[in-house]
Amino acid sequence: MQKNRTMFKMYLELGFDHIADFSGYDHILFIVALSAIFLLKDWKKVLILVTAFTLGHSITLALATLRIISYSSDWIEFLIPVTIFITAFADFFYKDKEFSQRMLRFKYFSALFFGLIHGLGFSNFLRALLGGEESIVLPLLAFNVGLEIGQIFIVGGFLLFASLLVAFLKVVRRDITLIAAGAAAGISLILMIERFAVLFAK
């Protein structure tokens, strides 16, 4: 029992550290692009989004870690910034003060579907850690819980910052959306070009 608790804690921390590590900023960019239209008062909608993203990447993370599916790491590394760009680009078309059902449905779908791609990106890191483990069920669960907690912290920090700008500096929410989405789209476009070049250099 104590061994399982220690293992769970270790992999939970690894999951948290992995999503919060700025060397893996592409996943952070996706989360920011996903939540760019929201403020702190919209936390319930954002929590559903983050959980949908976790559900998506949990599926492929488990399948890839168990070696049920195989894939090209280079293609996944290219597709991750593609998911960021599409999500950020969609934010430019958000104009309403309140959320349309169409926008929310797109957000939920993209969080789940693009999460499948990000899960394959996470699996490279996790598979390297699991080489000596007898069972991977508990580590997988703990790692995903750590990722979820890390995502909530990142999104919470972004939403708090955006809400403070709106409340105290009277910044227009759409301006925050455009700046965040524009930064995410610009960086992801650079990553797409770089990783596309890597694909065809081999």
C-alpha positions as CSV (number, residue, x, y, z in Angstrom):
1,M,0.0,0.0,0.0
2,Q,2.8,2.4,0.9
3,K,4.6,1.5,-2.2
4,N,1.5,2.3,-4.3
5,R,1.1,5.6,-2.6
6,T,4.7,6.6,-3.2
7,M,4.4,5.6,-6.8
8,F,1.2,7.5,-7.3
9,K,2.7,10.6,-5.7
10,M,5.8,10.3,-7.9
11,Y,3.9,10.0,-11.2
12,L,1.4,12.7,-10.2
13,E,4.3,15.1,-9.6
14,L,5.9,14.0,-12.9
15,G,2.6,14.7,-14.7
16,F,2.2,18.1,-13.1
17,D,5.9,19.1,-13.8
18,H,5.7,17.9,-17.4
19,I,2.7,20.1,-18.3
20,A,4.0,23.0,-16.3
21,D,7.5,22.8,-17.7
22,F,8.1,25.7,-20.1
23,S,10.4,23.5,-22.2
24,G,7.1,21.8,-23.3
25,Y,5.5,25.2,-24.0
26,D,3.5,23.9,-27.0
27,H,1.0,22.1,-24.7
28,I,0.7,25.3,-22.6
29,L,0.1,27.3,-25.8
30,F,-2.7,25.0,-26.8
31,I,-4.4,25.4,-23.4
32,V,-4.1,29.2,-23.5
33,A,-5.5,29.3,-27.1
34,L,-8.3,27.0,-25.9
35,S,-9.3,29.3,-23.0
36,A,-8.4,32.7,-24.6
37,I,-12.1,33.8,-24.9
38,F,-12.9,33.2,-21.3
39,L,-12.6,35.0,-18.0
40,L,-12.5,33.7,-14.4
41,K,-16.3,33.9,-14.1
42,D,-16.5,31.3,-16.9
43,W,-14.6,28.7,-14.8
44,K,-17.2,26.0,-15.2
45,K,-17.1,26.1,-19.0
46,V,-13.3,26.1,-18.8
47,L,-13.2,23.2,-16.4
48,I,-15.2,21.1,-18.8
49,L,-12.8,22.1,-21.6
50,V,-9.7,21.1,-19.6
51,T,-11.4,17.8,-18.6
52,A,-12.3,17.1,-22.2
53,F,-8.6,17.8,-23.2
54,T,-7.5,15.4,-20.4
55,L,-9.9,12.7,-21.5
56,G,-8.6,13.0,-25.1
57,H,-5.0,12.8,-24.3
58,S,-5.6,10.1,-21.6
59,I,-7.0,7.8,-24.3
60,T,-4.0,8.0,-26.7
61,L,-1.5,8.3,-23.9
62,A,-2.7,4.9,-22.5
63,L,-2.9,3.3,-26.0
64,A,0.6,4.5,-27.0
65,T,2.2,3.6,-23.6
66,L,0.7,0.1,-23.8
67,R,2.0,0.0,-27.4
68,I,-1.5,-0.8,-28.8
69,I,-1.0,1.9,-31.4
70,S,2.2,3.1,-33.1
71,Y,2.9,6.4,-34.7
72,S,5.6,8.6,-36.1
73,S,7.0,10.9,-33.4
74,D,8.0,13.5,-36.0
75,W,4.5,13.7,-37.4
76,I,3.0,14.1,-34.0
77,E,5.5,16.9,-33.2
78,F,4.3,18.6,-36.4
79,L,0.6,18.1,-35.7
80,I,0.8,19.5,-32.2
81,P,1.4,23.1,-33.4
82,V,-1.2,22.6,-36.1
83,T,-3.8,22.0,-33.3
84,I,-2.6,25.2,-31.6
85,F,-2.9,27.2,-34.8
86,I,-6.4,26.0,-35.6
87,T,-7.6,26.6,-32.1
88,A,-6.0,30.1,-31.9
89,F,-7.2,31.0,-35.4
90,A,-10.8,30.2,-34.4
91,D,-10.5,32.7,-31.5
92,F,-10.2,35.6,-34.0
93,F,-13.8,35.0,-35.1
94,Y,-15.2,35.3,-31.6
95,K,-17.1,38.6,-31.3
96,D,-20.1,38.1,-29.1
97,K,-20.2,39.3,-25.6
98,E,-21.7,36.0,-24.6
99,F,-20.8,32.5,-25.9
100,S,-22.6,31.1,-28.8
101,Q,-23.4,27.4,-28.6
102,R,-21.6,26.9,-31.9
103,M,-18.4,28.3,-30.4
104,L,-18.7,26.2,-27.2
105,R,-19.3,23.1,-29.2
106,F,-16.2,23.8,-31.3
107,K,-14.2,24.4,-28.2
108,Y,-15.4,21.1,-26.6
109,F,-14.8,19.1,-29.8
110,S,-11.3,20.6,-30.4
111,A,-10.3,20.0,-26.7
112,L,-11.3,16.3,-27.0
113,F,-10.1,15.6,-30.6
114,F,-6.9,17.6,-30.4
115,G,-6.2,16.0,-27.0
116,L,-5.9,12.7,-28.8
117,I,-2.9,14.2,-30.7
118,H,-1.3,15.8,-27.6
119,G,-1.6,12.4,-25.8
120,L,0.7,10.9,-28.3
121,G,3.2,13.6,-27.6
122,F,3.0,13.0,-23.9
123,S,3.5,9.2,-24.4
124,N,7.2,9.6,-25.5
125,F,8.0,11.1,-22.1
126,L,6.0,8.6,-20.1
127,R,7.2,5.5,-21.9
128,A,10.8,6.4,-21.1
129,L,9.8,6.5,-17.4
130,L,7.9,3.2,-17.3
131,G,10.5,0.8,-18.4
132,G,11.1,-0.7,-15.0
133,E,7.5,-0.8,-13.7
134,E,5.7,-4.1,-13.4
135,S,2.3,-2.5,-13.9
136,I,1.6,0.8,-15.7
137,V,-2.1,1.2,-14.7
138,L,-1.3,3.2,-11.5
139,P,1.5,5.3,-13.0
140,L,-0.8,6.1,-16.0
141,L,-3.6,7.2,-13.8
142,A,-1.3,9.3,-11.5
143,F,0.4,10.9,-14.5
144,N,-2.9,11.9,-16.0
145,V,-4.2,13.3,-12.7
146,G,-1.0,15.4,-12.5
147,L,-1.5,16.7,-16.0
148,E,-5.1,17.7,-15.2
149,I,-4.0,19.5,-12.0
150,G,-1.2,21.3,-13.9
151,Q,-3.6,22.3,-16.7
152,I,-6.1,23.7,-14.2
153,F,-3.3,25.8,-12.6
154,I,-2.1,27.2,-15.9
155,V,-5.6,28.0,-17.1
156,G,-6.5,29.5,-13.7
157,G,-3.5,31.7,-13.8
158,F,-4.3,32.9,-17.3
159,L,-8.0,33.6,-16.5
160,L,-7.1,35.4,-13.3
161,F,-4.7,37.6,-15.1
162,A,-7.2,38.4,-17.9
163,S,-9.9,39.1,-15.4
164,L,-7.7,41.5,-13.4
165,L,-6.9,43.4,-16.7
166,V,-10.6,43.7,-17.5
167,A,-11.7,44.6,-13.9
168,F,-9.0,47.1,-12.9
169,L,-7.4,48.3,-16.1
170,K,-10.6,48.3,-18.1
171,V,-9.0,46.3,-20.9
172,V,-11.6,45.0,-23.4
173,R,-11.9,41.2,-23.2
174,R,-11.7,40.8,-27.0
175,D,-8.4,42.6,-27.0
176,I,-7.0,40.1,-24.5
177,T,-8.4,37.3,-26.7
178,L,-6.8,38.7,-29.8
179,I,-3.4,39.2,-28.1
180,A,-3.4,35.7,-26.6
181,A,-4.6,34.0,-29.8
182,G,-2.3,36.0,-32.0
183,A,0.7,35.1,-29.9
184,A,-0.3,31.4,-29.9
185,A,-0.9,31.4,-33.6
186,G,2.3,33.2,-34.4
187,I,4.5,30.8,-32.3
188,S,2.7,27.7,-33.5
189,L,3.2,28.8,-37.1
190,I,6.9,29.1,-36.5
191,L,6.9,25.6,-34.9
192,M,5.0,24.2,-37.8
193,I,7.5,25.5,-40.3
194,E,10.5,24.2,-38.2
195,R,9.0,20.8,-37.7
196,F,7.8,20.5,-41.2
197,A,11.4,21.1,-42.3
198,V,12.5,18.3,-40.0
199,L,10.0,15.9,-41.5
200,F,11.3,16.3,-45.0
201,A,15.0,16.6,-44.1
202,K,15.1,12.9,-43.1
